[in-house]
Amino acid sequence: MLKRIAIAALMLVGATLVWAQVASALESRNPFGFPDVVAPDGPDVMQLAARVQMPGGPDDRNAPQWAEDVSSSGNRDSLNGVWYSRWETGTSGSATVRVVGDRLYAAYTNQSGRMAGKTWLLEAVIGNDNRLAGRWVQIGNARDTGPFVGLIVSPERIDGIWSGRMSDRWDFRRRLPSN
């Protein structure tokens, strides 16, 4: 009898854990089903955003078009779609961008360097002036996280930094079909 009670209790605990994970995924803010970024608009992020201005000018390192191919997804009326992305450290990959309300979400996977195959989730608040302020986290390593400040320059260009130093760039580019 005691064995049956113990087995039933273990099954109940297991079912509860599974349900908690399913419920958490259903309540996720991000459209990718990853665990949400913690405090994407926390005080440290907002302080950095108030201090840093991404210029977005023609002399910026992200200004020249460097996207390899014309995007098969996306259009000029939406930021949603697949983007090329690169870090200042020289690594690059692709990001799927989705805008939900006043939030820009990017699921970025590194395709080169020592972090090849790793994925990061970015959640950033989109300001009225197209400025972005948010936080990123490596999927599967919640300790690898930090602030992001950026600027939506055009439907083909997002300039950004991933720390408090302007030299720590994380840029996004795509090439849309010509009209």
C-alpha positions in Angstrom: 0.0 0.0 0.0 2.8 2.4 0.9 4.5 1.6 -2.4 1.4 2.6 -4.3 1.1 5.9 -2.4 4.8 6.7 -3.1 4.4 5.9 -6.8 1.2 8.0 -7.1 2.9 10.9 -5.3 5.9 10.7 -7.7 3.6 10.7 -10.7 1.7 13.7 -9.3 5.0 15.6 -8.7 6.1 14.7 -12.3 2.9 15.8 -13.8 3.0 19.1 -11.9 6.5 19.8 -13.1 5.5 19.1 -16.7 2.4 21.3 -16.5 4.5 24.1 -15.0 6.9 24.0 -18.0 4.0 24.0 -20.5 2.2 26.8 -18.7 5.4 28.8 -18.6 5.9 28.4 -22.4 2.3 29.4 -23.0 2.7 32.6 -20.9 6.0 33.6 -22.6 6.3 37.2 -23.8 8.6 36.2 -26.7 7.2 34.7 -29.9 9.9 32.0 -30.0 8.9 29.9 -27.0 12.3 30.4 -25.3 12.4 31.3 -21.6 11.9 35.1 -21.4 14.6 37.6 -20.9 14.7 38.8 -17.2 14.1 42.5 -16.7 14.5 43.6 -20.4 13.7 47.1 -19.4 15.5 47.1 -16.0 17.0 50.2 -14.4 20.5 49.3 -15.7 19.2 49.1 -19.3 17.3 52.3 -19.0 20.3 54.2 -17.5 22.5 52.9 -20.3 19.9 53.9 -23.0 19.7 57.4 -21.5 23.5 57.7 -21.7 24.2 56.2 -25.1 23.0 57.6 -28.5 23.5 55.4 -31.5 24.2 57.9 -34.3 22.8 55.9 -37.2 24.7 58.0 -39.7 26.2 57.3 -43.1 29.7 57.0 -41.5 28.7 54.2 -39.1 30.4 50.9 -39.6 27.0 49.3 -40.2 26.0 51.8 -42.9 27.4 50.0 -45.9 25.2 47.2 -47.1 26.9 43.9 -46.0 23.9 41.5 -46.1 25.0 38.7 -48.4 21.7 37.9 -50.1 18.3 39.4 -50.8 16.0 38.4 -48.0 13.3 35.9 -48.9 11.2 37.1 -45.9 10.3 40.5 -44.8 9.2 43.8 -46.5 9.7 47.5 -46.0 6.6 47.8 -43.9 7.7 45.4 -41.2 10.9 44.5 -39.3 9.7 40.9 -39.1 11.9 38.4 -41.0 15.3 37.0 -41.2 18.3 39.3 -40.8 22.1 38.8 -41.0 23.8 39.8 -37.8 27.3 40.3 -36.5 29.2 41.0 -33.3 32.1 43.3 -33.1 34.3 40.3 -32.3 34.0 39.1 -35.9 31.4 36.4 -35.4 28.3 36.4 -37.4 25.0 34.5 -37.9 21.4 35.0 -38.6 18.5 36.4 -36.6 14.8 36.0 -36.8 13.2 39.3 -35.8 9.6 39.6 -34.6 7.9 42.8 -33.4 5.1 42.3 -30.9 3.5 45.5 -29.7 6.3 47.9 -28.5 8.9 45.1 -28.3 11.4 43.8 -30.8 12.5 40.2 -30.3 15.4 38.6 -32.1 16.4 35.0 -31.9 20.1 35.0 -33.1 22.2 32.0 -33.8 25.9 32.3 -34.2 27.2 30.5 -37.4 30.9 31.1 -36.9 33.7 31.2 -34.3 33.9 29.5 -31.0 30.2 30.2 -30.2 28.9 28.6 -33.5 25.6 27.0 -32.9 24.8 29.0 -29.8 21.5 31.0 -29.7 20.7 34.3 -28.0 17.3 36.0 -27.4 17.1 39.7 -27.5 14.1 41.6 -26.1 14.1 45.4 -26.6 11.5 48.1 -26.1 11.0 50.2 -29.3 10.9 53.9 -28.4 8.9 56.5 -30.4 12.2 57.7 -31.9 13.1 54.2 -33.1 15.6 53.7 -30.3 15.9 50.3 -28.8 16.6 49.5 -25.1 16.6 45.9 -23.8 18.5 42.9 -22.7 19.8 39.7 -24.3 20.5 36.3 -22.9 22.2 33.1 -24.2 19.6 30.3 -24.4 20.7 27.6 -22.0 23.1 29.9 -20.1 21.2 32.5 -18.2 24.5 33.9 -16.8 25.5 35.1 -20.2 23.3 38.2 -20.4 23.6 41.9 -20.8 22.1 45.2 -21.9 21.4 46.1 -25.5 20.9 49.7 -26.9 20.2 50.2 -30.5 18.6 52.2 -33.3 16.3 51.2 -36.1 17.9 53.1 -38.9 15.8 51.7 -41.7 13.8 48.5 -42.7 17.2 47.1 -43.7 19.5 48.3 -40.8 19.6 48.1 -37.0 22.7 49.4 -35.2 23.3 48.3 -31.7 25.7 47.7 -28.8 25.7 44.8 -26.4 27.4 46.5 -23.4 28.2 49.9 -22.1 31.1 50.4 -24.6 30.3 51.8 -28.0 32.9 49.5 -29.5 31.0 46.3 -28.4 28.7 46.3 -31.5 25.9 43.9 -32.3 24.5 45.0 -35.7 21.7 43.6 -37.9 21.4 44.0 -41.7 19.1 42.6 -44.4 18.8 43.3 -48.1 15.2 43.7 -49.2 14.1 43.2 -52.8 14.1 46.3 -55.0 10.7 47.7 -55.8 
